């Protein structure tokens, strides 16, 4: 893994000692991030560096605050070997998940360890929050920083997950009319000015797919689709390991997809200030639709989670609820599968989690004959908020791109 004299890198002349040193530093840091604490000998084996070179590398990284010692390996013949690890204090990042009821923020160190969280309640339907987006984001981040004993100056980058998607051509958040305070064309710049960090605004379902790709049931798949059924409905498409975004960032907005039995989302995705846009697939399988479906079968519950829990333990009417919901889900999934042909479909969100494996089996049976490809169908196994986990993963990866670039210390 050690860089060779013919290697190339940005920020220097190919093959120069400075460039080669920076490449070896990054390789070592990535290995420490992936494996955790390593001895000098083991790091040398993994990088292909000699013991003297590995020692010099670790001394250099320790001197600039990127690596620290963390005890010794004991219980084996010979002298105890010193262990080295990434210094968690090298950088911190913030991740936020935005929903209709508020904003959740988490702060993590460069290793990905969460060190603080905070939740700000801010219902999107409350007119008083419309012009306070920057203030609310700052409140959420400051709360998480305070829980970690940190300040804004400690942040390196921020990733925000929201419904909808930021149009790369206009900078406007589209497909999320139910978040009126997030529609400004200068939103990203405004938030960067408040937090004093670079800002990435990413679709929430895309972030859930990133969490699934790196920590969940899709880890061994390069081609998969994640279908999110919750208050809103959407999909994330990963092909050859890369998220498919589309020209306007709207790839996967299947909640607006017209299907038999659902009213059309007339006037485009920005026509109605509701998460279902007035129609489409969301009107069939979103959380409000599940509550209504259960009520139609005599099961009265305030949430989709409680409605499906009751359906699972109620023979007869409960079976009818689950069968009809599975039919609706399968009809929508068939359209996605026929176009994308993923190897795996992951069901996530409140509806999928509440329905569990019973719902998955029914959906799988309903899909027989609906589409030619037959992907595997799994329920997400991510523990915690997959949107926040995906945002943290993205923020940490972005931070490492610059923090692990030791050429900056030679400038």
N, C-alpha and C positions, 0 to 999 in steps of 0.2 A: 504493500500500500504506500510505501514511502515514495515521494516524488522523484522522478528521474531528471537528469539534466536537460532532456528535450521537452519537458512538460511546459505547458503554457498556463498563464493565469492573468487575470485583469490586474491593473495597477502596477505592472512592472515588466521588465524585459524577460522573455522566456529564457529559462535556464540560469538566471542570475541567482546568487546565494540568497538574496532577500526574498525572491519569489519562491524558491524551493523551501526556504525556512517557513514561510507563511503557509505553504501547502501542507507541509508536514505538521505544523501546529494545528491546522484545521482538522486534518485526519485524526490526530491524537485526541482533540477535543470532542469530535464526533463519536469516537470510540468510547471515551469516558462517559459521554452523555447516554450512549446506548447500553453500555455494560455496567455502569456504576463504578465504584472504586476498583482500581487496578494497581498492581505493583509495576515498578519500572521494567522488570524483566518481562512481564506479561504484555505490557504496552509495546515493548520492543518487538516481541514476537508477532503481535497483531499488525504492527506498522511495517515490519521489515527493517527497522532501524537498529543499528548497533547499540550496545549498552552505553558507551560513552555519549553517543548522539542522543539517545533517549534521555539520559541524565541531564544533558545540556538543555534539551527541549523542556523538560519538566521544571527545571530551575528557572528558565526564561518565563514560562507560563505562570509560575508561582509569583515571580517578581512583578508581573503586570496585573495580578489579581484575578486571574482566570482559573487557577488551580490551587488547591490547598491539600495539605496532608491530613489524613483521617485515620490514624492508628496504624497497627502493624498486623501482618499475617503471623499467627502463632500456631503451635502444634505440629511443626514439621522440622526435619533436621536442618541444622545450619542457623545462621543469624536470622532474626526476625526481619521480614521484608516490609519496608514502608509502603503504605497504601496512599494513592492519590485520587482525588475526585474533583469534579467541577466545583468551583466556589459558587455557592448559590447566590451570593451577594453581587456577582458580576453584573447582573441586570435583572430587572423586574418588568413584568408586562401586565396589562389589564385586559380582561375579556368581559363583554356584556351581552346579556340575552334580553331582548326587548319583546314584550308581549302586550296584550290589550289592557292588562291590569297594572303594569309597572315595568321596572328595570331591575335586573339582578346583575351585580358586578362581582367579579372575582379577581384577585391579584395573585400571580404566581411568580416564583423565581425562575432563573434561566434553566433549571433542571426540570421545570414543569410542576413542581410542588406548590400546591395552593397554600397561601399564607394568610389570606383574608378574604371575607365575603361580606356583601351587604345588599339588602333589598330595599328599593324605594317603591312605595305604592303610588301609582299615578294612572288611574283609569283613563283610557283614551277617549271615553265618552264625556269626560269632565272638561268643559270648555276652558277652565282655568289653566289647564296644562298645555294647551295648544302652542302657546308662544314661549314655553319654558323648557324646551327640549335640552338646550345646552346646560341650563341650571340643574335639571333633573339628572342628566348624565354625570355632571360634576359631583352632585350629591351622592350618587351611587358609587362612583369611583373613590371619592374622598372617604366614604364610609368603609370601603374595603381596605383602603390604604391605612386608615386609622386602626382597623382591626389587626393589621400586620405590623403596626408601629413604623409606617413609612409615610413619605410625603410625595407630592406630585413630581418633585425633582428626581425621585428614584425610578420613575417610569421610563421605559425605553420605547414601547409601542402599545397601541390599543386596537383591539378587534371587536367590532360590534355586530351581533347577529340580530337581524330584524326580519319580519315577514316582508315579502316582496323582494325586489332586487334593484340595485343602483344602476341606472342606465348609463353605460360607459360613454355614450354620445352627449348626454345632457347633464349628467350628474344628479338627476332627479330620481328619487325612490319611486318606482312604479309597482303596480300590483299590490299596493297596500293602502287603499283609500281610507281604511279604518284607523290609520295612524296619522291624523291631520298635521300633527306637529313635526312630522318627519319629511315633509314634502319640499323643503327649500332646496333650490339649485346649489346653494353655497353650504349645504349642511356639513359636508365633510370638512371644509375649510373652517367653518364656524366651530366645530367640535375640536379640531386640531388647535385652534387658538385658545380654547378654554383649557384643554388638558396639557398643551405644550408637548404633544407627541404626534408622530404620524398616525393617521386614522385609516383603518380598513373597515368598510361597511360591507357585510356579506349576508346573503340570503340564509335564513335560519335553517332551512331544510338541507341546504348544501353543507352547512357546518355539522349538522347531525350525521350526514353521510361521511364527512371527514372523521368524525369520532368513530363511526362504525368501521371505516376502512383501517384505522390504526389501532383501535382498542376493542372492537366488537366482532360480530359474526361474519363480517365481510373481509377479514384480514387476509384471507388466502385467495381473494378474487380481484381480478383486474377489471372485469366488466360486470357491473351490478347496478340495480336501481333501488333506491330507498323511497318508499311511499309513506308519507306522513299523514296520519288521520287524527286530527285533534280539533280544536276550535276552527282552525282552517285546515285545508287539505292541499298537499303539494308533493312534488317528487324531486329527487336529485338523481341525475344520471351520471355514472362514472364509466367511461370507456377507455380502455388501455391505461387504467390507473389515473385518468385525468377527468376532472369535472367538466361536463358539457354545460356551457353558459348561454349560448345563443347570442344573436346580434344585439338584443336589448337587455340581456341578462335574465330574460324570462323563460329560459329552457326549464321545463319541469313544472310550470304553473298549471298543473292538471286540474286544479280545483275549478277552473273556468271551463273545463272540457265539457262540451254538450254530450249528454247521454240520454237514452230513453228513460222517461219517468222524471227527469229533472227539468225545471224551467231554464230557458236560455239566459245566460249572463249578457243581456242586451246592452249595447252602448259601449262595450269594451270594458277592460278591467278596472278603469278608474271612474266608472259611472255611478257606483253606489258606495256610500261610506259604510260598508259592512264587510266583514271578512269573507263572506260568500259571494260578494259582488252581485248579489241578486239572483244567482242561478248556478247551473253547472254541477259537476261531480260532488262539490262540497255540500250541495243541498241533499245529497243522498247518503253520504257517509261521514260527514263532519259530526263533531260531538253534539251540537243541537239536533241534528237529524236523528241521531241514535236515541236521544231522550224522547223525541217525538214518536219514533218507531216503537219503542218500548211501551209508551203510553197507549198507543193504538192497540196494543195487545194486553192491556190491563196491568202493566207494570209501571207504577208511578215512582219516579226517582228524579232528584234534582240535577244529577250529573250523569254523563255517559259512563263513567267508571262504576257508579252505583247501579245504574240501569243494567249494565252488562253483568255485574256481579249477581244481581237478582235473577237475570235471565239464565245464568249458568246453573243456578240451584232451583229453577222452576220448570219442571217437566211440562211439556205441552206448550203453553204460551211462550215460555223462555226459549224452547227449541225453535219455535216459529220466528222469533226475533233474530236469533243467531243465523238461521238459514237464510232469511231475507237479507240481512246485513252482508252475509257472505256472498250472496248472489250479486248484490250491488257492487261490492268491492271487486269481485271477479270480473264483472263487466268492464269496469274502469281499468283494471290491471291488464286485461286482454289487449286493450288499445295500446298501452305502453309497451307490452311485450312484443306485439306484432311489429312495431316500428323499430324498437331498440335491440331486441333479441339479447337481453342480458343473461348471464349465467346464473345469477342469483337475484331474487327480489326480497328485500328486507322490509317488513312491516313495522312501523314505529309510530309513536304518538300515543295519546291517551286511549283511543279506540282499540288499537292493536294490543297495547299492554293489558287492557282490561279484558279483552276477549281471549287472549292467551292462545295456547296451542289448540284448544277446541275450535276457536274461530279460524285459525290457520288451516286446520284439516278440512274444514268446511269450504274455505275459499279454494283450497287446492282441488277439492272434488268438483267445485263449480267451474273451475277453469278448464277442466277436461273438455276438449272439443271446441273451446272458444278461440284458441290461438294455436298456431302450429308449433312455435317454440314452447318448450316445457322447462322453464327455469326452476331451480330450487326455490322454495319459499320458506322463509324463516322469520321468526319474531325477534326484534332487537333484544339483545341481552345487556345493553349498556346500563350500568348502575349510575344513577344521578341524572342530571340534565344533559342530554346529548348535545344540545345546542351550545351550552356553556363549555362543555368538554371540547367540542370541535373548535370553538373560538379560542380557547386556551392553547390547543395544539397549534393552531395557525399563528397565534401571536408569538409563541415560543420559537417556532420554526423561523418566522420572520426576524425575530431578534437575533437568533444565532447567526444568521447570514452576515450581520455586521459585527456583532460582538466577538465572534470567532475569527474575524479577519485581523490577524496580528500585524499585518503590513501597516496598519494605521499607526502603530507605535513607532515605526521607522520614519514616518513622514516628517 
